[in-house]
Amino acid sequence: MLTPVPPNERQPLCSLFDGVLGLQGLIDSVMEGILGDAYADDPANPRVGHIRLDFNAIAGDPEAPAARDLLAGLEEGEHVAVADAWTDLLVEVRGHDLQPYDRFDFSPGAWDRSALAAFHGSLTEGLTVTRVTGDTLPAFEDLEDSLIYNFESGEDFLNRGIGFGVFSSGRRCVAGCSSFAISSRSLEFEIQTDPAFQRRGLALATAARMIEHCIVNGLRPCWDAGHEGSARLAERLGFTNRRQYTAYRVGTKPR
């Protein structure tokens, strides 16, 4: 059984996750104790680490006594990524109810500021992209609650997170980009678009504004794509070095 690790005691876990492919912004946020939960077999001298922020990441020594029980205890419907050394054990323990799928990790590019400005400066009449405030947060959350649900509340999101939305003249939010996870050095992107407004460049517009925010504030933009459409969007924005890895959905229960 793993032990919860308090936010201010997670530094010993960091080395376990060095070199883990994908979810870099999420890992940074949990390790800094900003969002999410962390667990270890021995918080002071860990051999096994488990972090959880909507998505699970597991690393360390798969031969440690706690490893098998950790994998056996993953709940149906959870999504998980593991360090390469854990793949065989994960399949052995949970192969009966694993659904593997591809994800794509990216590196920040050499950003073209003029291209980013063009993405959000050419919206059709009646649509504007602006930073989310207390006044516009309800419409932003109405678009999709995943834009803020990693935070304790809407107020917490406004205090510690960041979001940009495309709003119609009626103040409806039709596309949004938010900090799915955030730390002092990085920001993991979350993008949502109203299905009725897709293929109009709105995801590009909000993501471009978020990249600009990251540049100005010294944050590393992190993009982890769960499907090919998201991967192509990342590349249009200027993210580079696409790297494919395998994640898993446990069981068949939808999230």
C-alpha positions as CSV (number, residue, x, y, z in Angstrom):
1,M,0.0,0.0,0.0
2,L,1.2,3.5,-0.9
3,T,1.2,6.4,1.5
4,P,-0.1,9.9,0.5
5,V,2.8,12.4,0.2
6,P,2.0,16.0,1.4
7,P,2.5,18.8,-1.1
8,N,5.7,20.1,0.6
9,E,7.4,16.7,0.8
10,R,7.3,15.5,-2.8
11,Q,10.8,16.4,-3.9
12,P,12.2,12.8,-3.3
13,L,9.7,11.6,-5.9
14,C,10.9,13.8,-8.7
15,S,13.8,11.5,-9.8
16,L,11.4,8.6,-10.2
17,F,9.6,10.5,-13.0
18,D,12.7,11.9,-14.8
19,G,12.5,10.8,-18.4
20,V,8.9,9.7,-18.3
21,L,7.4,10.5,-21.7
22,G,4.2,12.6,-21.7
23,L,2.2,14.6,-19.2
24,Q,5.1,16.8,-18.3
25,G,3.0,19.8,-17.2
26,L,0.9,17.5,-15.0
27,I,4.0,15.9,-13.4
28,D,5.5,19.4,-12.7
29,S,2.3,20.6,-11.1
30,V,1.8,17.6,-8.8
31,M,5.5,17.5,-7.8
32,E,5.4,21.2,-6.8
33,G,2.3,20.5,-4.7
34,I,0.1,22.8,-6.7
35,L,-2.5,20.4,-8.0
36,G,-3.3,16.7,-7.6
37,D,-2.2,13.9,-5.3
38,A,1.0,12.0,-4.9
39,Y,1.7,8.6,-3.3
40,A,4.8,6.6,-2.5
41,D,5.8,3.3,-0.9
42,D,8.3,5.3,1.3
43,P,7.9,9.1,1.0
44,A,11.4,9.7,2.3
45,N,13.1,7.1,0.1
46,P,10.6,6.1,-2.5
47,R,11.0,3.1,-4.9
48,V,7.5,3.5,-6.3
49,G,5.7,6.7,-7.1
50,H,2.1,7.4,-8.2
51,I,0.7,10.8,-9.1
52,R,-2.9,11.5,-9.9
53,L,-4.5,14.6,-11.4
54,D,-7.4,13.3,-13.5
55,F,-4.8,11.1,-15.2
56,N,-2.5,8.6,-13.4
57,A,1.2,8.4,-13.9
58,I,3.3,5.6,-12.3
59,A,7.1,5.3,-12.1
60,G,9.9,3.8,-10.1
61,D,10.9,0.2,-9.6
62,P,8.4,-2.3,-10.9
63,E,10.1,-5.0,-8.8
64,A,9.4,-3.2,-5.5
65,P,7.0,-5.0,-3.2
66,A,4.3,-2.3,-3.6
67,A,4.2,-2.3,-7.4
68,R,1.9,-5.1,-8.1
69,D,-0.7,-4.0,-5.5
70,L,-0.7,-0.5,-6.9
71,L,-1.6,-1.7,-10.4
72,A,-4.1,-4.2,-9.1
73,G,-5.8,-1.3,-7.2
74,L,-6.4,1.0,-10.2
75,E,-10.1,1.7,-10.5
76,E,-12.2,0.9,-13.6
77,G,-12.4,3.9,-15.8
78,E,-9.0,5.4,-14.8
79,H,-6.5,6.4,-17.4
80,V,-2.8,5.6,-16.7
81,A,0.6,6.1,-18.2
82,V,3.6,4.2,-16.9
83,A,7.3,4.3,-17.3
84,D,8.5,1.8,-19.9
85,A,9.9,-0.5,-17.3
86,W,6.4,-1.0,-15.9
87,T,4.7,-2.1,-19.1
88,D,5.2,-5.9,-18.7
89,L,4.0,-5.8,-15.1
90,L,1.0,-3.7,-16.0
91,V,-0.1,-6.1,-18.8
92,E,0.5,-9.1,-16.5
93,V,-1.6,-7.6,-13.7
94,R,-4.3,-5.8,-15.6
95,G,-4.1,-7.2,-19.1
96,H,-7.6,-8.5,-18.9
97,D,-9.2,-5.1,-18.6
98,L,-6.7,-2.7,-20.3
99,Q,-7.5,-0.6,-23.3
100,P,-4.3,0.8,-24.8
101,Y,-4.3,3.9,-27.0
102,D,-1.8,6.2,-28.5
103,R,-0.9,9.6,-27.1
104,F,1.6,12.2,-28.4
105,D,4.1,14.3,-26.4
106,F,5.6,17.5,-27.9
107,S,8.4,19.9,-27.2
108,P,7.9,23.7,-27.3
109,G,8.9,25.2,-30.6
110,A,10.8,28.3,-31.6
111,W,7.7,30.4,-31.5
112,D,6.7,32.7,-34.4
113,R,5.1,35.6,-32.5
114,S,3.6,37.0,-35.7
115,A,2.0,33.7,-36.6
116,L,0.5,33.3,-33.1
117,A,-0.9,36.9,-33.4
118,A,-2.5,36.0,-36.7
119,F,-4.2,33.0,-35.3
120,H,-6.1,35.0,-32.8
121,G,-6.3,38.2,-34.7
122,S,-8.4,37.0,-37.6
123,L,-11.6,35.8,-35.9
124,T,-14.9,36.4,-37.7
125,E,-17.0,39.3,-36.7
126,G,-18.8,38.9,-33.5
127,L,-16.2,36.6,-31.9
128,T,-13.4,37.8,-29.6
129,V,-10.7,35.9,-27.7
130,T,-10.1,37.2,-24.2
131,R,-8.7,36.1,-20.9
132,V,-11.3,34.5,-18.6
133,T,-12.4,36.6,-15.6
134,G,-15.0,36.2,-12.9
135,D,-17.6,37.6,-15.2
136,T,-16.9,35.2,-18.0
137,L,-16.0,32.1,-15.9
138,P,-19.6,30.7,-15.8
139,A,-19.8,30.7,-19.6
140,F,-16.3,29.2,-19.9
141,E,-17.2,26.4,-17.5
142,D,-20.5,25.8,-19.3
143,L,-18.5,25.0,-22.5
144,E,-16.8,22.0,-20.7
145,D,-16.1,21.5,-17.0
146,S,-12.8,19.9,-17.8
147,L,-11.4,23.4,-18.4
148,I,-11.4,24.0,-14.7
149,Y,-12.2,20.8,-12.8
150,N,-8.7,20.1,-11.6
151,F,-9.0,23.2,-9.4
152,E,-10.9,23.3,-6.1
153,S,-13.4,25.9,-7.3
154,G,-13.9,28.6,-9.9
155,E,-12.3,31.1,-7.6
156,D,-9.3,28.8,-7.1
157,F,-9.0,28.6,-10.9
158,L,-9.0,32.4,-11.3
159,N,-6.4,32.7,-8.5
160,R,-4.0,30.0,-9.6
161,G,-4.9,29.1,-13.2
162,I,-5.4,30.8,-16.5
163,G,-7.9,30.5,-19.3
164,F,-8.6,32.2,-22.6
165,G,-12.0,31.9,-24.3
166,V,-13.6,32.8,-27.6
167,F,-16.8,34.6,-26.7
168,S,-19.7,35.6,-29.0
169,S,-21.4,39.0,-28.8
170,G,-23.9,37.3,-26.5
171,R,-21.2,36.4,-24.1
172,R,-21.5,32.7,-24.9
173,C,-18.1,30.8,-24.8
174,V,-17.6,28.8,-28.0
175,A,-14.0,27.7,-27.5
176,G,-11.5,27.7,-24.7
177,C,-8.0,27.0,-23.6
178,S,-7.1,26.5,-20.0
179,S,-4.3,25.4,-17.7
180,F,-5.3,21.8,-17.1
181,A,-2.2,21.8,-14.9
182,I,0.1,24.6,-13.9
183,S,3.4,25.0,-12.0
184,S,6.0,27.7,-11.5
185,R,7.7,26.5,-14.7
186,S,5.2,24.9,-17.0
187,L,1.5,24.8,-18.1
188,E,-0.4,21.8,-19.5
189,F,-3.0,22.8,-22.2
190,E,-6.6,21.8,-22.2
191,I,-8.6,22.8,-25.3
192,Q,-12.4,22.6,-25.9
193,T,-14.5,23.8,-28.8
194,D,-18.3,23.9,-29.1
195,P,-19.1,21.3,-31.9
196,A,-21.2,23.8,-33.7
197,F,-18.1,26.1,-34.0
198,Q,-15.4,23.6,-35.0
199,R,-13.2,24.0,-38.1
200,R,-13.2,27.8,-37.7
201,G,-9.7,28.2,-36.2
202,L,-11.0,28.9,-32.7
203,A,-8.9,26.3,-31.0
204,L,-5.9,27.8,-32.7
205,A,-6.9,31.3,-31.5
206,T,-7.2,30.3,-27.8
207,A,-4.1,28.2,-27.8
208,A,-2.1,30.9,-29.5
209,R,-3.1,33.3,-26.8
210,M,-2.1,30.8,-24.1
211,I,1.3,30.3,-25.8
212,E,1.8,34.1,-25.7
213,H,0.9,34.1,-22.0
214,C,3.5,31.4,-21.4
215,I,6.2,33.3,-23.3
216,V,5.6,36.5,-21.3
217,N,5.4,34.7,-18.0
218,G,8.4,32.3,-18.4
219,L,6.3,29.1,-18.5
220,R,7.0,26.1,-20.7
221,P,3.9,25.3,-22.8
222,C,3.2,21.6,-22.5
223,W,1.0,19.8,-25.1
224,D,0.0,16.1,-24.7
225,A,-2.3,15.0,-27.4
226,G,-4.8,12.2,-27.0
227,H,-5.7,11.9,-30.7
228,E,-4.3,12.8,-34.1
229,G,-6.5,15.9,-34.5
230,S,-5.0,17.4,-31.3
231,A,-1.5,16.4,-32.5
232,R,-1.9,18.2,-35.8
233,L,-3.2,21.3,-34.0
234,A,-0.1,21.3,-31.8
235,E,2.1,21.2,-34.9
236,R,0.3,24.0,-36.6
237,L,0.9,26.2,-33.5
238,G,4.6,25.4,-33.6
239,F,5.1,22.5,-31.2
240,T,7.8,20.1,-32.4
241,N,9.4,16.7,-31.8
242,R,6.2,14.6,-31.8
243,R,6.8,11.4,-29.7
244,Q,4.2,8.7,-29.5
245,Y,3.7,6.7,-26.4
246,T,1.0,4.3,-25.1
247,A,-1.5,5.1,-22.4
248,Y,-4.2,2.8,-21.0
249,R,-7.8,3.0,-20.0
250,V,-8.6,0.6,-17.3
251,G,-11.9,-1.3,-17.8
252,T,-14.8,-0.2,-20.0
253,K,-16.5,2.3,-17.8
254,P,-16.6,5.7,-19.6
255,R,-15.0,8.8,-17.9
